[in-house]
Amino acid sequence: MKLLPTCREVRERLTDYSEGSLSLRERASMRMHLLLCAACNAFYRGLRAVPGVARFLLGAEPPPPPPEAAKALEAALRRMGDHRH
């Protein structure tokens, strides 16, 4: 993996990143990309929310999302839409 992975590479490895199964170098480069790329960061936060959503759907009360999560997700989706044109 290069010093900073592409957005596609990050999305492909987010599960590994979440599970802690990447090398120290890979984790560091993924973390740096997530700090610099709002779209990938929002995607990652959405991925991390999946277990809470599943608990909610199964009847358990999920923890509330951070207040800035909705705004960050909306902004990331707008940016992703802008890249398609």
C-alpha positions, -999 to +999 in steps of 0.1 A: +000+000+000+013+035-009+019+061+018-017+073+013-042+049-002-069+059-027-105+063-017-113+030-034-085+012-015-097+026+018-133+015+012-121-020+003-100-023+035-123-006+060-136-038+075-100-050+080-092-016+095-122-018+119-112-053+130-076-043+136-062-069+112-040-045+092-002-040+098+009-009+118+019+008+085-014+000+068-034+012+098-014+045+099-019+052+062-056+043+065-060+066+095-042+095+077-065+091+047-095+091+070-083+123+087-078+140+053-108+127+034-142+137+047-161+114+023-142+083+034-144+094+070-182+097+067-184+063+049-163+047+078-185+062+104-215+049+086-199+014+085-192+017+123-229+025+128-242-008+113-240-028+145-260-001+163-286-001+136-289-039+137-294-037+175-321-011+170-339-032+144-337-062+167-353-041+195-323-029+215-319+009+219-288+021+200-266+048+214-274+083+199-252+094+170-228+122+176-244+156+168-222+163+138-227+129+122-257+139+101-241+171+088-209+153+080-227+125+061-248+150+041-217+169+032-198+137+021-228+126+000-229+160-017-192+158-024-195+122-038-224+134-060-202+163-073-174+138-083-198+119-105-203+147-130 
